[in-house]
Amino acid sequence: MQVFRDLAALLGRLGIGLVFLVHGLDKWQAGVGATADGFEQSGVPLAYLAALFVIGVEIIGSIAFMLGFALPLVGIGYAVTGLGAVFLVHWDAGLTGQGGYELVLVLALAGLALGFNGGRYALDHLVFAGRRTNEREPVAA
């Protein structure tokens, strides 16, 4: 059964990572300045820095996410960028209205969840598996 859980986590990471990656590549292709201008028009504070952060999370973070590397960090990045988009850009459209926040919310929170539960088919598991143990080392008194 664990194999299916790990496979489901891998497929989830690949799907969510691909969606974020495509959005990041669109922003990169448009240019940081154009992305920042769009953010500024939407009321995003520190629009240029936000654009750099979002593009970095969506491109570099997504590649790492799909490979299963730095999963908690990328998951938090997805949550920050996604929830920022929910509250700063999509909120007024409502949950399910045109331009609503339902899909942004799902992607942000699914990314966060998979960031902390990415399964064994991940570089993080290979790198850190030897450091995990269920036994506690005795502490000298």
N, C-alpha and C positions, 0 to 999 in steps of 0.2 A: 504494500500500500504506500510506503514511503516513496517508492520510485514514481508513482503517479503524482504525489504531492510535489515532488521535485520537478517533474516534467511540467506540471501545471504552472509552477512558479517561473520556470524558464520561459514557457510560452507567454505568460503574462508580461514578464520583463521585456521580451522581444517585441510584443505588440505595443506596449506602452512606450517603450524606448523609441520605436520606429515613429510613432505619432509625434512625440516631442522632437525627435531629430529632424523630421520633415519641416516642422514649424520653425525650428532654429535655423535650418538652411535657408528657408524663405526669408527670414529676418536678415541673415548674413548677406544673402544675395541683394536684398533691397538696400543694405548698407546700415551701419550703426547709426549714422546721422538721421536717416529716414525713419528708422525704427524709433529712435529717441524722439523725433518730431511727433510721430504717432502716439507715443506714450505721453508726451507733454500735452497733446490735445485731449487725451483721455483723463488728464489730471494726475498722472503718475508723478510723484515727487522724485527729484534728482533723476530726471528722465534719461540722461546720457549714461549715468552709472547703472541705472536699472536696465537699460538696453544691453550694456556690456554683460551684466550679470545674467540676464535671461538668455542671451545668445550663448554664453558660456555653458550654462546649465543645460540648455536644450541641445547643444552640439556635443561638447566634450562629455558632459554628464550622461547624455544618452548613449554614447558609445561605451562608456564605462558601465552603465546600467545593463546594457544588453550583454556585456561580457561578464557581468556579475562582480565588478570591481568597485570598491568604495560605496557599497550599496546604501548604508545608512546616510552617508553624506549626500548622495544624489537624491535619495528619497526625501530628505529634508529640503533640498534645493527645489525639487518638484513641488512639494507642498507650499513652500514660500512663494514661488513664482505663480503657481496655480491659484492659491488663495488671494494673492495680490491682484490677479486678473479678475477673480470673482468679485472682490469688493471695490476695486477701483475702475473696472471697465464694464463688467457684465451685470452688476447688481440691479441697476435700474430697469433692465429688461425682464427681470424676474427669473424664476427657476426654469420655466419651460417656454418662455416667449421667444420671439425672433431675436437672436443674439443673446439668449439667456445663458445662465451659468451652469446648467446641469452637467454638461459634458466636461467642462473645465474642472468642476468640483470632483467629478468621478475620477478623472485622470490624475488630479493632484493627490487625492486620498489613496487611490490604488497604487500610485507611485510610492507614496509614503509607506503603505503597508508592505509592499514588496521590497522596499528598501530595508526593512527590518525582518523580512521573512522570505528571502530570495531563493531559498532552496540550496541543495547540495551541488547543483550544476552551475557553479559560479566560481570565479577566481577567488573571491573572498573565502570560500569554503576550502579551497586548496591551500591558500596562504595561511589561514588562521586555524585550520583543523587540528594541527599538532599542538596548538596553544590552549585548546579547550580541554577541560577535563571535568568529570563529574565528581572526582575525588578531591577533597581538600587536603592540602599539605599540612602536616602537623606544625603547630606553632610552638616554639620553645618558650617555656615559662620563665 
